[in-house]
């Protein structure tokens, strides 16, 4: 579907937020818009949503409603200033308000508490896990105590009656089983055709009327499945599938189908269970995800089900979630804790397909010298030219907006760093020292691509760090094999994905199977994962990226896994064809547009882009034999990614109290970027690291950032962005504050 809006929120557990109404006209009116949320913590989500909607469909009045308002005075002032900036009225209504104060050392105390209680509650054996806090006694002799797993059979059939289980004594979890078997029953609900199962794509008054009309029949289906006198019934939703099961639970209650009807939902959020009457979460069930989520497998939870004495549980899922894994996961976890399990399946709602329309004619790639200082045959840029748009913002201002959730890093550009004469000399020395090592890595990765991927690759570099590498790979293929490889540069944005229109252009002009995505290096592997997720929607493209250096062990095709200084990382546009970072902003990039970038023609006097490529390419002949030897050994080598870099980043994030992996930038290249573009907090350097870090030490000194030597780093260095940054965290000279 075409998004009708969206924004990035860096501190959210899911950072990308989209508005996807089936009818975009729902958001296009001019009347009062009411937004409903559960609580306000900082108000960022509200501000971001209104900001995005207002840019598309301005209104004069917004009303925001929540149960609880926990904003600080500064957050409240921010909303007032925001409304004044928009020139609109923004009313905020809540039932209760308060503040959160965290005592000193709360994180360490919380971790110790979790470790203590979960050690006491660790489940025995294998299978679905039922955890309860200490002190929950076994309820019947011979039955498992809390924290133990009750064995259940694993054989099921796809529909209708599922493997019979023994009925537990009514109202008692773990009670002595009765003699008669009790089947788990699947009910395919006769859901009204065309009615959504929730509000994700819009829920209108017509939908509401159709659902109300269909509820008596749906209630009758569930009542039949529950049988006579079901007693206490829990209707259990599935993560964010909440509205449909809650409405079904209310209908069962209104019809008198059970003595008591409760409602809850499963969740991704892990909460400590403690069996104390004053604590909200007494028990938890743990089971694996069953719906092949895009972010991979993981645990899911159901709270206060075990030990609650439910005679029946109605588990409601949509048809996409009705999988074999559901039966061996959630249903197995529920069965020991209730007398009957009913699986109620709601048809997954698929919005009407957007009518076929003529594909817009996309422009041809931009090329030098009109766009970039590279030769036209070196690279074609699948981008828009934003050279005349004012996009730069001071580094500290950008950092504050990004960390506050008010902006995404791709919506603006940092002011281009102008290197001092001392720094320029350091770059030249680094290039002279590492040119041969770079040439060997270029040769190794290019020969590996030709041997293992395709004999006719279409190089697609990720702008802009990947572009000098793509140019060098093209030069190697021409020098060594006489090949004239096509090379394009495209935009990929963390949290937003790759430029879909650029992919459509590539698919229309080349065989997607020949496309090879190229980047400079891996840090923790975030862009590697981003590319894989983005390409899942497109057929034929190989999501495996190739890089010059892979210190994070994130890819299989690389020139080296050493974390050494790639001189192009020392500079910004002046080593990348005078092209800026890519920009993705809703008011500049339409549904049929490429992402954009700027061409800094005014920096031509400082440009070393072509010189950098020529200097490395001059060493191709001398490293050719070494490349041949290395490529011969590669097939026998174990190149399986270990993702050790990602693990190190997670550890550093916790050890240094940052708690956000996006603020930890590993490797020489990423650390350099932190010092050039972001507000650095401190630099971790591998003890004894040599000349590869000379430029890092110089930049750190210029910005007043401490360099801390540590042992056990899998990288030469790691850059830490200032956590919880505001402009008050820098001195008057704009330097980062010292660590405390």
Secondary structure, 3 states (H helix, E strand, C coil): CCCCEEEECCCCCCCEEEECCCCHHHHCCCCCEEEECCEECCCHHHHHHHHHHHHHCCCCEEEEEEEEECCCHHHHHHHHHHHHHHCCEEEEEEEEECCCCCCCCHHHHHHHHHHHHHHHCCCECCCCEEEECCCCCCCCCCCCCCCECCCCCCCCCCCCEEEEEEEECCCCCCCCEEEEEEEEEEEECCCCCCCCCCCCCCCCHHHHHHHHHHHHHHHHHHHHHHCCCCCEEEEEEECCECHHHHHHHHHHHHCCCCCEEEEEECECCCCCCCCCCCCCCCEEEEEECCCCCCCCCCEEEEECCCCCCCCEEEEEEEHHHCCHHHHHHHHHHHHCCCCEEEEEEECCCCCCCCCCCCCCCCCCCECCCCCCCCCCCCCEECCEECCCCCCEECHHHHHHHHHCCCCCHHHCEECCCCCCHHHHHHHHHHHHHHHHHHHHHHHHHHHHHHHHCCCCCEEEEECCCCHHHHHHHHHHHHHHHCCCCCEEEECEECCCEECHHHHHHHHHHCCHHHEEEEEEECCCCHHHHHHHHHHCCCCCCCCCCEEEECCCCCCCEEEECCCCCCHHHHCCHHHCCCECCCECCCCCCCCCCCCEECECHHHHHHCCHHHHHHHHHCCHHHHHHHHHHHHHHHCCCCCCCCCHHHHHHHHHHHHCCCCCHHHEEECHHHHHHHHHHCCEEEEEEECCCCHHHHHHHHHHHHHCCEEEEECCCCCCEEEEECCCCCHHHECCCCCECCCC
